Amino acid sequence: MIEIIDVRGLSCPEPVLRTLEAIKKTDKETLQILIDTETSKENIIRAVNSVKWKILEVKKELDSYRIIITKHQ
């Protein structure tokens, strides 16, 4: 099961900080991040790439984005 990090409604830098915290603590290979702003989406993508995780998918939904990330193998 994929762990979901829901950071919708939070202002930067909180979505990035919570995403990086989840990456450090998880034992999962894949995480799903839910966000609601373009700025948070871009910042999370940069942060994920900086810690050697990989973006699998960025999906626009009604009023939010779903980013699926995985550990580099």
N, C-alpha and C positions, 0 to 999 in steps of 0.2 A: 504494500500500500504506500502511496506517495504521501509524504508529509506536506501539509499546506501551511504556508505562512501568509496570513491575511493582514496586510498593512494598509488597506484602504482607509481613507479618512485621516491618515497621519501626514504631518508636514515633514519635509526634508529637514534634517538628515535622518529622521527616525526610521523611514522604510529601509534605507541602506543599512543602518546600524542593526536593525532587527534581522535583516537578511544575513548579514555577515555573522551575527551571533548564532543564528540557526545553522549556518554552514559549519561553524566550529563545533557545535554541540551534537550534530546529527550523526547517526550511524547508518543513515539511509544513503543510497547511491543517487537518488533523484529527489528534488524538492520542487514544489509548485508555489509560486509567489503571486498573490493577488494584489494589484495596485490600481489606483484610480486617476493618476495624472501622468501626462507625457514626461514631465520632468523626472518624476520618480522612476519611471520606466527606463529612461536613458541613464540615470545615475546607478540604478541597480545593475543594468547590463555592464557598465564600466566596472563596477565593484566586483561582480561575479568573475569577469575576465581577469581581474587583477589577482584573484586568489586561486587561479588555476582550475576553476570550474568552467563548464561549457554550457552555452545557451542552446537548448534543444529546440525550443519553440517560443515565439512571442505571438500571442493571439489576442486580437481586439475583440472585446465582448460589448454588450450594450453600453455600460457606463464604466467599464474598467478594462484592465489588461490581465492576462494570465501568462506568466513566464514560467517555463519549465526548464530546470537546470539539472546538470548531472556532473559528477566528478570526472575529471580527466583520467583516463586509464593509463 
